[in-house]
Amino acid sequence: MSFKDTIKNKIWNTFAPENVLNQIESSAIDSWSHLIDLSNNESETLTENNALNFSSLYSVINVLASDIGSLPIHVYKKDKNGKREKLSISDNNVAYLLNKKVNNDGLTPFTFKSLLVSQLAIYGNSYTLMRFDSKGDVIELIPLDTGSTTVYRNEQGEKYYKTTQNNQQITLFSHEVIHLKNPLTTVEGLGISPLKALKLNVESQRAGDELNHSLLRDNGVPKGVLSVQGVLNAEAKERVKKEWKRANSAGAVVILDNSLEYKSLGQNLAELDYLEGQEYGISRIASVYRVPSHKLNILSNATFSNITQENLSYVTSTLQPIVKNIEEEFSISLFTEREIKSGFYVEFNIQGLLRSSPEVLISSLETQLRAGLITLDEARGLLNMNPYDEEWSRVPYLTKNYATMNEIETEGKEETNE
């Protein structure tokens, strides 16, 4: 006997009068399906390919991808003395790719960075194909489908990749692919997908959403049974079902006569603590990705002070490790061995995110200016303003009120001698 038939029998044995049970034919039991929908519609199972179909996961991944995608990324060259120079898009092909035009398909830098992060969040890995010119410089970055890309090693232990592109399987050497991995990896060097730890939570969220949807679809009336005195044939049950649906339509009032009794088969959302449960589930998912709750509009415990602190923690504990992962992989893959030894590397600018407000940013810049740590042009650059580009704006300033202990001691002795 199937699960569906078992449930039907249990319901019938519960509500049917005992003196007529022996007179019921199997067709009468089957007729309960006219009154109660017992179809076994299971919730969608979470996989890497359908992860963004789940609203809670979509929200969390969208926050991460958008935040990283909006960060500026620059190419620098550091000399032997530690002095670094930021290279413009006209001076360096990598700077042009990362800030202007990623590939010939019109992929923007924001979309490219967001795509990398979303693939890491879903699959635990991200693959990008590099195309080179005759001089060995990278001229195009083409994201690969992570779901159809597999890593192999040959007899010599060298890594290579197989993937599907334009409906054809191709083989790629390791120097052609930028392989980003989550910090947690397997012994084979593959990133582990966070979805493995989230399967139960995400599917529970979906089940809750489906419960809410079904209740709203039925005008807020939970599933139940109508108990009647005596036995109804299939035609009578169909008529009762039709009238019951009409009576439960919007604005209608249900009236039961003495021979009918309604009994609910489920619990309402209040009894299930639906809203609290959904909020808790989203918070659990967010915790795996280390995204603070207020970024997902869960503000039940939010205050101005703790949101400010959570934002700073989010930058240092969540975004900075992701950014560092991308920076190191890009710095190794996008430059030749000669360029790496010459000091070329890429770096995101996250300084603006470390300031809790514009006022704090201005105060920080002023302190750095007074201490001679940055020039006026550098400060204006951090504010996304054009430099003065004058000789006096390109040199650091230092207040005259500061002096070394030796200088103060020398001046004191000179005053004493005088």
C-alpha positions in Angstrom: 0.0 0.0 0.0 1.4 3.4 -1.0 1.9 6.3 1.5 -1.0 8.1 -0.1 -3.4 5.2 0.3 -2.3 4.7 3.9 -3.1 8.3 4.8 -6.5 8.0 3.1 -7.4 4.9 5.1 -6.3 6.5 8.4 -8.5 9.6 7.7 -11.5 7.5 6.7 -11.2 5.2 9.7 -11.0 8.3 11.9 -14.1 10.1 10.7 -16.4 7.4 9.1 -19.2 6.0 11.3 -18.2 2.6 12.7 -21.6 0.9 11.8 -21.0 1.5 8.1 -17.3 0.8 7.8 -17.9 -2.8 6.6 -20.2 -1.6 3.9 -17.7 0.7 2.3 -16.2 -0.3 -1.0 -12.7 0.6 -2.0 -14.1 3.1 -4.5 -15.6 5.0 -1.6 -12.3 5.4 0.1 -10.7 6.6 -3.2 -13.4 9.2 -3.4 -11.8 11.1 -0.5 -9.2 12.4 -3.0 -12.1 14.6 -4.3 -12.2 16.4 -0.9 -8.5 16.3 0.2 -5.5 16.9 -2.0 -3.1 14.3 -0.8 -0.7 14.4 -3.8 2.9 14.1 -2.7 4.4 17.4 -3.9 7.8 17.4 -2.3 9.8 20.6 -2.0 12.6 21.3 -4.5 15.9 19.6 -3.4 18.8 22.0 -3.1 21.6 21.5 -5.7 24.4 23.8 -6.9 22.6 24.2 -10.2 19.3 25.5 -8.6 20.7 27.3 -5.6 19.6 30.8 -6.7 16.0 29.5 -7.0 15.9 29.7 -3.2 15.1 33.2 -2.1 17.1 33.1 1.2 20.3 31.9 -0.6 19.7 34.4 -3.4 19.6 37.3 -0.9 22.8 36.3 0.9 24.8 35.6 -2.3 23.5 38.8 -3.9 24.8 40.9 -1.0 28.3 39.3 -1.1 28.6 39.5 -4.9 27.4 43.1 -5.2 29.6 44.3 -2.4 32.7 42.7 -3.9 31.7 43.7 -7.4 31.5 47.4 -6.4 35.0 47.5 -5.0 37.6 49.2 -7.1 40.6 47.1 -8.0 43.9 48.5 -9.1 47.3 47.3 -10.6 50.4 48.4 -8.8 54.1 48.1 -9.3 56.4 48.2 -6.2 60.1 49.0 -6.6 63.0 47.6 -4.5 62.6 50.4 -2.0 59.0 49.6 -1.3 57.6 52.6 -3.2 54.6 51.6 -5.2 53.1 53.2 -8.3 49.4 52.7 -9.4 49.3 51.9 -13.1 46.5 53.5 -15.3 44.4 51.6 -17.8 46.5 53.2 -20.6 49.7 51.9 -19.1 48.9 48.3 -18.3 46.7 45.8 -20.1 45.6 44.0 -16.8 44.5 47.3 -15.4 42.4 47.9 -18.5 40.8 44.4 -18.3 39.9 44.8 -14.6 38.6 48.3 -14.8 37.3 48.9 -18.4 36.6 45.9 -20.6 36.9 42.3 -19.4 36.4 40.6 -22.7 35.0 41.1 -26.2 31.5 40.0 -25.2 31.1 43.3 -23.3 31.3 41.8 -19.8 31.7 44.7 -17.3 34.2 44.7 -14.4 31.4 44.9 -11.9 29.5 41.9 -13.4 32.8 39.9 -13.7 33.8 40.4 -10.1 30.2 39.6 -8.9 30.1 36.5 -11.0 33.4 35.2 -9.5 32.1 35.7 -6.0 28.7 34.1 -6.7 30.4 31.0 -8.2 32.6 30.7 -5.1 29.5 31.0 -2.8 27.6 28.3 -4.7 30.2 25.9 -6.0 33.2 26.6 -3.8 35.3 27.2 -7.0 35.4 29.6 -9.9 37.2 29.3 -13.2 38.2 32.0 -15.7 39.9 31.4 -19.1 42.7 33.8 -20.0 43.4 34.5 -23.7 46.8 35.8 -24.6 48.3 37.8 -27.4 51.5 36.9 -29.3 53.6 38.7 -26.6 52.1 36.6 -23.8 50.0 39.4 -22.4 46.4 38.7 -21.2 43.9 40.3 -23.5 40.7 38.6 -22.5 39.1 37.1 -19.4 36.3 34.6 -20.1 34.3 33.1 -17.2 33.8 29.4 -17.5 30.8 27.4 -16.4 31.8 26.0 -13.0 29.2 23.2 -13.2 30.7 21.7 -16.3 34.4 22.3 -15.5 36.5 19.5 -14.0 40.1 19.4 -12.7 42.4 16.5 -13.6 46.1 15.6 -13.1 48.2 13.8 -15.6 50.8 11.1 -14.8 53.4 13.8 -14.0 51.0 15.4 -11.5 50.4 18.5 -13.7 47.0 20.0 -13.4 44.7 20.5 -16.4 41.0 21.3 -16.9 38.2 20.0 -19.1 35.1 22.2 -19.6 32.3 22.7 -22.1 32.3 25.8 -24.2 30.0 26.5 -27.1 28.6 23.0 -26.7 32.0 21.5 -27.2 34.3 19.9 -24.6 37.8 21.5 -24.5 40.9 20.8 -22.5 42.9 23.7 -20.9 46.3 23.9 -19.4 46.7 25.2 -15.9 48.4 28.4 -17.0 45.3 29.3 -19.1 42.9 29.2 -16.1 42.4 31.3 -13.1 41.1 28.9 -10.5 39.7 30.6 -7.4 38.9 28.3 -4.4 37.1 28.7 -1.1 39.4 28.8 1.9 38.2 25.3 2.9 39.5 22.9 0.3 39.8 19.1 -0.3 43.1 17.3 -0.4 42.9 17.6 -4.2 42.9 21.3 -4.0 39.2 21.9 -4.8 37.1 24.4 -2.8 34.2 23.0 -0.8 30.8 24.3 -1.5 29.0 26.0 1.5 25.8 24.4 0.3 26.8 21.1 1.8 26.4 22.6 5.2 23.2 24.5 4.3 21.1 21.8 2.6 18.7 21.2 5.5 18.3 24.9 6.4 17.6 26.0 2.8 15.1 23.2 2.1 13.4 24.0 5.4 13.1 27.6 4.3 11.6 26.6 1.0 9.1 24.3 2.8 8.0 27.2 4.9 7.6 29.4 1.9 5.5 26.8 0.2 3.3 26.4 3.3 2.7 30.1 3.4 1.9 30.2 -0.3 -0.5 27.3 -0.1 -2.4 29.0 2.8 -2.6 32.3 1.0 -3.8 30.5 -2.2 -6.5 28.9 -0.2 -7.6 32.3 1.3 -6.0 31.5 4.7 -8.1 28.3 5.2 -5.9 25.3 6.3 -6.6 21.9 4.9 -9.2 19.8 6.7 -12.1 17.4 6.4 -15.9 17.7 6.6 -17.4 14.9 8.7 -20.9 13.9 7.7 -23.4 11.5 9.2 -24.0 8.5 7.0 -22.3 7.6 3.7 -22.1 9.8 0.6 -21.6 8.5 -2.9 -19.0 10.0 -5.2 -21.5 12.4 -6.8 -22.6 13.8 -3.5 -19.0 14.2 -2.3 -18.2 16.1 -5.5 -21.2 18.4 -4.9 -20.1 19.0 -1.3 -16.5 19.8 -2.4 -17.8 22.3 -5.0 -20.0 24.1 -2.5 -17.3 24.1 0.1 -14.8 25.8 -2.4 -17.4 28.3 -3.4 -18.2 29.1 0.3 -14.5 29.6 1.0 -13.9 32.0 -1.8 -13.0 35.6 -1.0 -15.7 37.4 0.9 -17.9 34.4 1.4 -19.2 33.0 4.7 -19.2 29.3 5.5 -22.5 27.9 7.1 -22.5 24.3 8.3 -25.8 22.5 9.0 -26.2 20.0 11.9 -24.9 17.1 9.9 -21.6 18.7 8.9 -18.5 19.2 11.1 -15.2 20.7 9.9 -12.0 19.5 11.4 -8.6 21.0 10.5 -5.8 18.6 9.5 -3.0 21.1 10.1 -1.7 23.9 12.2 -1.9 27.6 11.5 1.1 29.8 10.9 0.9 31.4 14.4 1.1 27.9 16.1 4.1 27.1 13.9 5.8 30.5 14.8 6.2 30.9 11.0 7.7 34.3 10.9 10.2 33.6 13.7 11.2 30.4 12.1 11.8 31.9 8.7 13.9 34.7 10.3 15.9 32.2 12.2 16.5 30.1 9.1 17.7 33.1 7.1 20.0 34.0 10.0 21.5 30.5 10.0 22.2 30.7 6.3 23.7 34.2 6.6 26.0 33.0 9.4 27.6 30.4 7.1 28.5 33.1 4.7 29.3 35.5 7.5 26.8 38.2 6.3 25.3 40.3 9.2 21.5 40.1 9.6 20.9 43.8 9.0 22.3 43.4 5.4 19.2 41.1 4.8 16.8 43.6 6.4 16.5 41.6 9.6 16.5 44.5 12.0 14.8 43.0 15.1 17.9 43.6 17.3 19.5 46.4 15.3 20.7 49.7 16.7 22.8 52.4 15.2 25.9 51.5 17.3 25.8 47.7 16.7 25.1 48.1 13.0 28.2 50.4 12.7 30.3 47.8 14.5 28.8 44.9 12.4 29.6 46.8 9.2 33.3 47.1 10.2 33.3 43.4 11.3 31.7 42.4 8.0 34.5 44.2 6.0 37.4 42.7 8.1 36.0 39.2 8.7 34.0 38.6 5.5 35.0 40.8 2.6 38.7 41.1 3.3 39.4 37.3 3.2 37.5 37.0 -0.1 39.3 40.0 -1.5 42.7 38.7 -0.4 41.9 35.3 -2.1 41.2 37.1 -5.4 44.1 39.4 -5.1 46.7 36.6 -4.6 45.3 34.5 -7.4 45.1 37.4 -9.8 48.6 38.5 -9.0 50.0 35.1 -9.8 47.9 34.3 -12.9 47.6 37.6 -14.7 51.3 38.6 -14.8 54.4 36.9 -16.3 57.1 35.6 -14.1 59.2 38.6 -15.1 56.5 41.0 -14.2 55.9 39.3 -10.8 59.6 39.6 -10.0 59.5 43.3 -11.1 56.8 44.0 -8.4 53.5 43.9 -10.3 50.4 43.0 -8.3 46.7 43.8 -8.0 44.9 45.1 -5.0 41.3 46.0 -4.1 40.6 49.4 -2.4 38.5 48.7 0.7 39.6 51.7 2.7 36.3 53.5 2.1 34.4 50.5 3.6 36.4 50.7 6.8 35.0 54.2 7.6 31.6 54.0 9.3 30.5 57.4 7.9 31.7 60.3 5.7 32.5 62.3 8.8 34.8 59.6 10.0 36.5 59.4 6.6 37.2 63.1 6.5 38.5 63.1 10.1 40.8 60.1 9.2 42.2 61.9 6.1 42.8 65.1 8.1 44.8 63.2 10.7 46.9 61.5 8.0 47.5 64.8 6.3 48.7 66.5 9.5 51.0 63.5 10.2 52.5 63.7 6.7 51.3 60.2 5.8 49.5 61.2 2.6 49.6 64.2 0.2 46.7 66.4 -0.7 46.4 64.8 -4.1 46.3 61.3 -2.5 43.6 62.5 -0.1 41.5 63.8 -2.9 41.9 60.6 -4.8 40.5 58.7 -1.8 37.5 61.0 -2.0 37.1 60.2 -5.7 38.1 63.9 -6.6 40.5 65.1 -9.2 44.0 66.0 -7.9 45.2 69.6 -7.8 48.3 68.3 -9.7 50.5 71.1 -8.4 54.0 70.7 -7.0 52.8 71.7 -3.5 49.9 69.2 -3.6 52.2 66.3 -4.4 54.4 66.5 -1.4 53.5 65.6 2.2 52.9 68.3 4.9 54.0 68.0 8.5 53.1 70.3 11.4 55.9 72.3 12.9 54.7 71.7 16.4 56.3 68.2 16.3 60.0 67.6 17.0 62.2 64.8 18.0 63.3 64.4 21.7 66.9 65.2 20.6 65.9 68.4 19.0 63.9 69.5 22.1 66.9 68.6 24.3 69.3 70.5 22.1 67.1 73.6 22.0 66.8 73.5 25.8 70.6 73.4 26.3 71.0 76.4 23.9 68.4 78.4 25.8 70.3 77.6 29.1 73.6 78.7 27.7 72.2 81.9 26.5 
